[in-house]
């Protein structure tokens, strides 16, 4: 597992992480690592939601033009590409 050092952490940020660590009963390092992981997961989750919304909009636009692509069509194409 990798190790990182973060410099110039504002006192207020450190105090919030320290408080969270006490509440969760973990070290400050563990609390900070957990917060970073949660933030990254949240960001990827939001990006995925935006991408899925764009895909749905594209599929709806295609359907209006008479082009139909089902989930099975996509799944089959994906599996054949592996």
MOPAC internal coordinates of N, CA, C and O (Angstrom, degrees):
PM7 1SCF
backbone

  N    0.0000 0     0.00 0     0.00 0    0    0    0
  C    1.4513 1     0.00 0     0.00 0    1    0    0
  C    1.5206 1   108.40 1     0.00 0    2    1    0
  O    1.2310 1   120.86 1   -40.52 1    3    2    1
  N    1.3109 1   115.95 1   139.48 1    3    2    1
  C    1.4625 1   121.81 1  -177.39 1    5    3    2
  C    1.5267 1   111.33 1   -78.17 1    6    5    3
  O    1.2310 1   121.41 1   -20.83 1    7    6    5
  N    1.3109 1   114.90 1   159.17 1    7    6    5
  C    1.4628 1   122.29 1   176.92 1    9    7    6
  C    1.5225 1   107.86 1  -123.86 1   10    9    7
  O    1.2310 1   120.75 1   -42.54 1   11   10    9
  N    1.3337 1   116.18 1   137.46 1   11   10    9
  C    1.4633 1   119.79 1   174.75 1   13   11   10
  C    1.5180 1   108.94 1  -129.09 1   14   13   11
  O    1.2310 1   121.32 1   -26.92 1   15   14   13
  N    1.3159 1   115.07 1   153.08 1   15   14   13
  C    1.4650 1   121.45 1   173.58 1   17   15   14
  C    1.5200 1   106.92 1  -117.36 1   18   17   15
  O    1.2310 1   120.84 1   -46.02 1   19   18   17
  N    1.3000 1   115.99 1   133.98 1   19   18   17
  C    1.4588 1   120.18 1  -179.88 1   21   19   18
  C    1.5175 1   107.98 1  -114.59 1   22   21   19
  O    1.2310 1   121.24 1   -61.08 1   23   22   21
  N    1.3189 1   115.24 1   118.92 1   23   22   21
  C    1.4572 1   120.89 1  -178.09 1   25   23   22
  C    1.5198 1   110.96 1   -93.99 1   26   25   23
  O    1.2310 1   121.68 1   -22.71 1   27   26   25
  N    1.3052 1   114.39 1   157.29 1   27   26   25
  C    1.4709 1   122.87 1   173.03 1   29   27   26
  C    1.5251 1   112.93 1    59.81 1   30   29   27
  O    1.2310 1   120.52 1  -139.73 1   31   30   29
  N    1.3186 1   116.62 1    40.27 1   31   30   29
  C    1.4657 1   120.53 1   175.09 1   33   31   30
  C    1.5278 1   107.35 1   -73.70 1   34   33   31
  O    1.2310 1   120.04 1   -56.35 1   35   34   33
  N    1.3186 1   117.52 1   123.65 1   35   34   33
  C    1.4719 1   119.39 1   178.85 1   37   35   34
  C    1.5407 1   110.91 1   -58.51 1   38   37   35
  O    1.2310 1   121.12 1   -35.52 1   39   38   37
  N    1.3218 1   115.46 1   144.48 1   39   38   37
  C    1.4649 1   120.49 1  -178.26 1   41   39   38
  C    1.5261 1   111.90 1   -55.09 1   42   41   39
  O    1.2310 1   120.48 1   139.70 1   43   42   41
  N    1.3312 1   116.68 1   -40.30 1   43   42   41
  C    1.4637 1   118.80 1  -178.34 1   45   43   42
  C    1.5197 1   111.51 1   -64.74 1   46   45   43
  O    1.2310 1   120.34 1   141.88 1   47   46   45
  N    1.3294 1   116.96 1   -38.12 1   47   46   45
  C    1.4644 1   120.68 1   178.40 1   49   47   46
  C    1.5173 1   109.57 1   -65.70 1   50   49   47
  O    1.2310 1   120.56 1   133.66 1   51   50   49
  N    1.3360 1   116.53 1   -46.34 1   51   50   49
  C    1.4659 1   120.18 1   179.31 1   53   51   50
  C    1.5289 1   110.89 1   -59.88 1   54   53   51
  O    1.2310 1   120.45 1   137.07 1   55   54   53
  N    1.3115 1   116.75 1   -42.93 1   55   54   53
  C    1.4673 1   120.14 1  -178.91 1   57   55   54
  C    1.5277 1   111.38 1   -63.58 1   58   57   55
  O    1.2310 1   120.38 1   142.59 1   59   58   57
  N    1.3307 1   116.89 1   -37.41 1   59   58   57
  C    1.4663 1   119.72 1   177.34 1   61   59   58
  C    1.5282 1   110.80 1   -66.67 1   62   61   59
  O    1.2310 1   120.55 1   138.54 1   63   62   61
  N    1.3222 1   116.54 1   -41.46 1   63   62   61
  C    1.4688 1   119.58 1   178.19 1   65   63   62
  C    1.5185 1   110.16 1   -65.90 1   66   65   63
  O    1.2310 1   120.61 1   139.08 1   67   66   65
  N    1.3084 1   116.44 1   -40.92 1   67   66   65
  C    1.4671 1   121.15 1   179.46 1   69   67   66
  C    1.5394 1   110.60 1   -62.57 1   70   69   67
  O    1.2310 1   120.65 1   137.67 1   71   70   69
  N    1.3262 1   116.37 1   -42.33 1   71   70   69
  C    1.4637 1   120.91 1   178.31 1   73   71   70
  C    1.5274 1   110.25 1   -64.01 1   74   73   71
  O    1.2310 1   120.33 1   136.01 1   75   74   73
  N    1.3270 1   116.98 1   -43.99 1   75   74   73
  C    1.4567 1   120.89 1   178.17 1   77   75   74
  C    1.5254 1   110.71 1   -61.29 1   78   77   75
  O    1.2310 1   120.77 1   140.30 1   79   78   77
  N    1.3211 1   116.13 1   -39.70 1   79   78   77
  C    1.4678 1   120.61 1   178.81 1   81   79   78
  C    1.5274 1   110.39 1   -61.22 1   82   81   79
  O    1.2310 1   120.40 1   136.30 1   83   82   81
  N    1.3249 1   116.84 1   -43.70 1   83   82   81
  C    1.4797 1   120.17 1   178.21 1   85   83   82
  C    1.5235 1   110.59 1   -62.76 1   86   85   83
  O    1.2310 1   120.33 1   136.10 1   87   86   85
  N    1.3274 1   116.97 1   -43.90 1   87   86   85
  C    1.4713 1   121.03 1  -179.32 1   89   87   86
  C    1.5255 1   110.83 1   -62.05 1   90   89   87
  O    1.2310 1   120.73 1   136.89 1   91   90   89
  N    1.3253 1   116.20 1   -43.11 1   91   90   89
  C    1.4656 1   121.02 1  -178.63 1   93   91   90
  C    1.5270 1   113.41 1   -82.13 1   94   93   91
  O    1.2310 1   120.84 1   167.64 1   95   94   93
  N    1.3278 1   116.00 1   -12.36 1   95   94   93
  C    1.4567 1   119.80 1  -179.56 1   97   95   94
  C    1.5224 1   112.90 1    71.81 1   98   97   95
  O    1.2310 1   120.99 1  -142.90 1   99   98   97
  N    1.3251 1   115.70 1    37.10 1   99   98   97
  C    1.4622 1   120.84 1   179.86 1  101   99   98
  C    1.5228 1   109.31 1  -129.56 1  102  101   99
  O    1.2310 1   120.68 1    -6.38 1  103  102  101
  N    1.3246 1   116.30 1   173.62 1  103  102  101
  C    1.4608 1   120.54 1   177.45 1  105  103  102
  C    1.5231 1   110.45 1   -72.96 1  106  105  103
  O    1.2310 1   121.13 1   -17.21 1  107  106  105
  N    1.3246 1   115.44 1   162.79 1  107  106  105
  C    1.4618 1   120.63 1   176.32 1  109  107  106
  C    1.5305 1   109.24 1   -61.72 1  110  109  107
  O    1.2310 1   120.70 1   140.08 1  111  110  109
  N    1.3229 1   116.27 1   -39.92 1  111  110  109
  C    1.4624 1   120.31 1   178.74 1  113  111  110
  C    1.5283 1   111.54 1   -60.92 1  114  113  111
  O    1.2310 1   120.50 1   135.51 1  115  114  113
  N    1.3258 1   116.65 1   -44.49 1  115  114  113
  C    1.4712 1   121.25 1   179.30 1  117  115  114
  C    1.5289 1   110.28 1   -64.68 1  118  117  115
  O    1.2310 1   120.21 1   137.13 1  119  118  117
  N    1.3152 1   117.20 1   -42.87 1  119  118  117
  C    1.4681 1   120.71 1   179.08 1  121  119  118
  C    1.5252 1   110.50 1   -62.24 1  122  121  119
  O    1.2310 1   120.22 1   137.08 1  123  122  121
  N    1.3457 1   117.18 1   -42.92 1  123  122  121
  C    1.4599 1   120.80 1   179.78 1  125  123  122
  C    1.5261 1   110.46 1   -65.26 1  126  125  123
  O    1.2310 1   120.39 1   137.28 1  127  126  125
  N    1.3335 1   116.86 1   -42.72 1  127  126  125
  C    1.4600 1   121.23 1   178.35 1  129  127  126
  C    1.5217 1   110.80 1   -61.86 1  130  129  127
  O    1.2310 1   120.62 1   136.31 1  131  130  129
  N    1.3258 1   116.42 1   -43.69 1  131  130  129
  C    1.4669 1   120.92 1   178.36 1  133  131  130
  C    1.5293 1   111.00 1   -61.61 1  134  133  131
  O    1.2310 1   120.36 1   137.10 1  135  134  133
  N    1.3301 1   116.91 1   -42.90 1  135  134  133
  C    1.4622 1   120.55 1   179.19 1  137  135  134
  C    1.5227 1   111.40 1   -63.14 1  138  137  135
  O    1.2310 1   120.32 1   138.42 1  139  138  137
  N    1.3186 1   116.99 1   -41.58 1  139  138  137
  C    1.4635 1   120.01 1   177.75 1  141  139  138
  C    1.5212 1   110.63 1   -63.12 1  142  141  139
  O    1.2310 1   120.39 1   135.41 1  143  142  141
  N    1.3258 1   116.85 1   -44.59 1  143  142  141
  C    1.4699 1   120.77 1   179.59 1  145  143  142
  C    1.5239 1   110.93 1   -62.50 1  146  145  143
  O    1.2310 1   120.19 1   137.82 1  147  146  145
  N    1.3334 1   117.25 1   -42.18 1  147  146  145
  C    1.4675 1   121.12 1   179.19 1  149  147  146
  C    1.5278 1   110.72 1   -64.87 1  150  149  147
  O    1.2310 1   120.37 1   140.12 1  151  150  149
  N    1.3216 1   116.91 1   -39.88 1  151  150  149
  C    1.4682 1   120.51 1   179.95 1  153  151  150
  C    1.5232 1   110.52 1   -65.72 1  154  153  151
  O    1.2310 1   120.66 1   137.26 1  155  154  153
  N    1.3110 1   116.35 1   -42.74 1  155  154  153
  C    1.4691 1   120.01 1   179.81 1  157  155  154
  C    1.5210 1   110.08 1   -65.61 1  158  157  155
  O    1.2310 1   120.44 1   135.06 1  159  158  157
  N    1.3235 1   116.76 1   -44.94 1  159  158  157
  C    1.4692 1   120.19 1   178.88 1  161  159  158
  C    1.5214 1   110.34 1   -60.74 1  162  161  159
  O    1.2310 1   120.50 1   139.22 1  163  162  161
  N    1.3235 1   116.65 1   -40.78 1  163  162  161
  C    1.4632 1   120.51 1   178.52 1  165  163  162
  C    1.5063 1   112.14 1   -64.16 1  166  165  163
  O    1.2310 1   120.42 1   138.43 1  167  166  165
  N    1.3272 1   116.80 1   -41.57 1  167  166  165
  C    1.4608 1   120.08 1   179.96 1  169  167  166
  C    1.5130 1   110.92 1   -65.77 1  170  169  167
  O    1.2310 1   120.41 1   135.17 1  171  170  169
  N    1.3409 1   116.82 1   -44.83 1  171  170  169
  C    1.4535 1   119.13 1   178.26 1  173  171  170
  C    1.5194 1   110.32 1   -65.48 1  174  173  171
  O    1.2310 1   120.32 1   145.12 1  175  174  173
  N    1.3122 1   116.99 1   -34.88 1  175  174  173
  C    1.4592 1   120.47 1   178.07 1  177  175  174
  C    1.5162 1   111.42 1   -63.21 1  178  177  175
  O    1.2310 1   120.48 1   137.80 1  179  178  177
  N    1.3264 1   116.69 1   -42.20 1  179  178  177
  C    1.4617 1   120.64 1   179.09 1  181  179  178
  C    1.5216 1   110.45 1   -67.77 1  182  181  179
  O    1.2310 1   120.28 1   139.45 1  183  182  181
  N    1.3136 1   117.07 1   -40.55 1  183  182  181
  C    1.4637 1   120.50 1   178.66 1  185  183  182
  C    1.5217 1   110.01 1   -63.00 1  186  185  183
  O    1.2310 1   120.69 1   139.61 1  187  186  185
  N    1.3184 1   116.29 1   -40.39 1  187  186  185
  C    1.4612 1   120.24 1   178.91 1  189  187  186
  C    1.5246 1   110.89 1   -64.73 1  190  189  187
  O    1.2310 1   120.27 1   139.16 1  191  190  189
  N    1.3212 1   117.09 1   -40.84 1  191  190  189
  C    1.4689 1   120.73 1   178.60 1  193  191  190
  C    1.5315 1   110.87 1   -62.36 1  194  193  191
  O    1.2310 1   120.59 1   138.06 1  195  194  193
  N    1.3465 1   116.48 1   -41.94 1  195  194  193
  C    1.4688 1   120.00 1   178.64 1  197  195  194
  C    1.5248 1   110.91 1   -64.32 1  198  197  195
  O    1.2310 1   120.78 1   137.35 1  199  198  197
  N    1.3383 1   116.12 1   -42.65 1  199  198  197
  C    1.4606 1   120.31 1   179.51 1  201  199  198
  C    1.5211 1   111.02 1   -63.05 1  202  201  199
  O    1.2310 1   120.11 1   134.42 1  203  202  201
  N    1.3250 1   117.40 1   -45.58 1  203  202  201
  C    1.4649 1   120.62 1   179.09 1  205  203  202
  C    1.5213 1   111.49 1   -62.40 1  206  205  203
  O    1.2310 1   120.05 1   142.16 1  207  206  205
  N    1.3294 1   117.51 1   -37.84 1  207  206  205
  C    1.4649 1   120.75 1   177.97 1  209  207  206
  C    1.5279 1   110.29 1   -64.26 1  210  209  207
  O    1.2310 1   120.46 1   139.35 1  211  210  209
  N    1.3392 1   116.73 1   -40.65 1  211  210  209
  C    1.4705 1   120.32 1   177.58 1  213  211  210
  C    1.5243 1   110.75 1   -64.76 1  214  213  211
  O    1.2310 1   120.46 1   138.15 1  215  214  213
  N    1.3163 1   116.72 1   -41.85 1  215  214  213
  C    1.4641 1   120.60 1   179.57 1  217  215  214
  C    1.5239 1   110.41 1   -63.28 1  218  217  215
  O    1.2310 1   120.61 1   135.40 1  219  218  217
  N    1.3359 1   116.44 1   -44.60 1  219  218  217
  C    1.4717 1   119.73 1   178.64 1  221  219  218
  C    1.5261 1   110.97 1   -60.69 1  222  221  219
  O    1.2310 1   120.84 1   137.32 1  223  222  221
  N    1.3315 1   116.00 1   -42.68 1  223  222  221
  C    1.4736 1   119.67 1   179.52 1  225  223  222
  C    1.5293 1   110.38 1   -63.15 1  226  225  223
  O    1.2310 1   120.43 1   138.05 1  227  226  225
  N    1.3306 1   116.77 1   -41.95 1  227  226  225
  C    1.4734 1   119.96 1   178.08 1  229  227  226
  C    1.5245 1   111.01 1   -63.40 1  230  229  227
  O    1.2310 1   120.27 1   138.28 1  231  230  229
  N    1.3239 1   117.08 1   -41.72 1  231  230  229
  C    1.4598 1   120.51 1  -179.48 1  233  231  230
  C    1.5280 1   110.60 1   -66.22 1  234  233  231
  O    1.2310 1   120.29 1   141.90 1  235  234  233
  N    1.3273 1   117.05 1   -38.10 1  235  234  233
  C    1.4663 1   120.31 1   177.75 1  237  235  234
  C    1.5244 1   110.58 1   -65.69 1  238  237  235
  O    1.2310 1   120.60 1   138.69 1  239  238  237
  N    1.3259 1   116.45 1   -41.31 1  239  238  237
  C    1.4706 1   120.46 1   178.52 1  241  239  238
  C    1.5237 1   110.32 1   -63.79 1  242  241  239
  O    1.2310 1   120.48 1   139.21 1  243  242  241
  N    1.3309 1   116.68 1   -40.79 1  243  242  241
  C    1.4613 1   120.65 1   177.88 1  245  243  242
  C    1.5289 1   110.66 1   -64.82 1  246  245  243
  O    1.2310 1   120.38 1   139.91 1  247  246  245
  N    1.3150 1   116.88 1   -40.09 1  247  246  245
  C    1.4658 1   120.80 1  -179.65 1  249  247  246
  C    1.5271 1   110.40 1   -62.96 1  250  249  247
  O    1.2310 1   120.52 1   143.21 1  251  250  249
  N    1.3295 1   116.60 1   -36.79 1  251  250  249
  C    1.4640 1   120.03 1   178.15 1  253  251  250
  C    1.5234 1   111.62 1   -65.23 1  254  253  251
  O    1.2310 1   120.89 1   154.23 1  255  254  253
  N    1.3346 1   115.90 1   -25.77 1  255  254  253
  C    1.4639 1   120.48 1   177.54 1  257  255  254
  C    1.5248 1   111.56 1   -91.24 1  258  257  255
  O    1.2310 1   120.40 1  -175.89 1  259  258  257
  N    1.3296 1   116.85 1     4.11 1  259  258  257
  C    1.4571 1   120.95 1   177.75 1  261  259  258
  C    1.5139 1   115.08 1    88.39 1  262  261  259
  O    1.2310 1   120.44 1  -167.37 1  263  262  261
  N    1.3147 1   116.77 1    12.63 1  263  262  261
  C    1.4709 1   120.81 1   177.77 1  265  263  262
  C    1.5184 1   107.75 1  -104.02 1  266  265  263
  O    1.2310 1   120.61 1   -59.29 1  267  266  265
  N    1.3281 1   116.45 1   120.71 1  267  266  265
  C    1.4614 1   121.02 1  -177.72 1  269  267  266
  C    1.5168 1   110.54 1  -113.61 1  270  269  267
  O    1.2310 1   120.37 1   -52.49 1  271  270  269
  N    1.3065 1   116.89 1   127.51 1  271  270  269
  C    1.4548 1   122.89 1   173.36 1  273  271  270
  C    1.5194 1   106.50 1  -126.82 1  274  273  271
  O    1.2310 1   120.98 1   -60.62 1  275  274  273
  N    1.3123 1   115.73 1   119.38 1  275  274  273
  C    1.4584 1   120.31 1  -179.29 1  277  275  274
  C    1.5244 1   110.17 1   -91.68 1  278  277  275
  O    1.2310 1   121.19 1   -13.26 1  279  278  277
  N    1.3263 1   115.33 1   166.74 1  279  278  277
  C    1.4610 1   120.39 1   175.02 1  281  279  278
  C    1.5238 1   110.23 1   -59.42 1  282  281  279
  O    1.2310 1   120.42 1   142.83 1  283  282  281
  N    1.3298 1   116.81 1   -37.17 1  283  282  281
  C    1.4711 1   120.26 1   178.63 1  285  283  282
  C    1.5246 1   110.77 1   -64.31 1  286  285  283
  O    1.2310 1   120.07 1   140.26 1  287  286  285
  N    1.3446 1   117.46 1   -39.74 1  287  286  285
  C    1.4629 1   120.77 1   177.09 1  289  287  286
  C    1.5297 1   110.58 1   -59.27 1  290  289  287
  O    1.2310 1   121.10 1   134.89 1  291  290  289
  N    1.3025 1   115.51 1   -45.11 1  291  290  289
  C    1.4664 1   120.56 1  -178.90 1  293  291  290
  C    1.5252 1   110.18 1   -66.45 1  294  293  291
  O    1.2310 1   120.56 1   134.55 1  295  294  293
  N    1.3372 1   116.54 1   -45.45 1  295  294  293
  C    1.4640 1   121.38 1   179.40 1  297  295  294
  C    1.5275 1   111.00 1   -59.53 1  298  297  295
  O    1.2310 1   120.35 1   135.88 1  299  298  297
  N    1.3326 1   116.93 1   -44.12 1  299  298  297
  C    1.4610 1   121.38 1   179.64 1  301  299  298
  C    1.5344 1   110.36 1   -63.24 1  302  301  299
  O    1.2310 1   120.39 1   133.30 1  303  302  301
  N    1.3159 1   116.87 1   -46.70 1  303  302  301
  C    1.4595 1   120.82 1  -179.63 1  305  303  302
  C    1.5340 1   109.90 1   -61.94 1  306  305  303
  O    1.2310 1   120.51 1   138.73 1  307  306  305
  N    1.3051 1   116.63 1   -41.27 1  307  306  305
  C    1.4628 1   120.99 1   179.89 1  309  307  306
  C    1.5195 1   110.68 1   -63.59 1  310  309  307
  O    1.2310 1   120.22 1   134.44 1  311  310  309
  N    1.3206 1   117.19 1   -45.56 1  311  310  309
  C    1.4574 1   120.91 1  -178.14 1  313  311  310
  C    1.5223 1   111.74 1   -68.94 1  314  313  311
  O    1.2310 1   119.83 1   147.11 1  315  314  313
  N    1.3110 1   117.93 1   -32.89 1  315  314  313
  C    1.4641 1   120.49 1   177.93 1  317  315  314
  C    1.5174 1   111.72 1   -71.37 1  318  317  315
  O    1.2310 1   120.79 1   154.72 1  319  318  317
  N    1.3178 1   116.10 1   -25.28 1  319  318  317
  C    1.4680 1   120.63 1   179.62 1  321  319  318
  C    1.5010 1   114.17 1   -79.45 1  322  321  319
  O    1.2310 1   120.08 1   172.97 1  323  322  321
  N    1.3161 1   117.44 1    -7.03 1  323  322  321
  C    1.4714 1   120.18 1  -178.39 1  325  323  322
  C    1.4791 1   112.75 1   -84.54 1  326  325  323
  O    1.2310 1   120.10 1   180.00 1  327  326  325

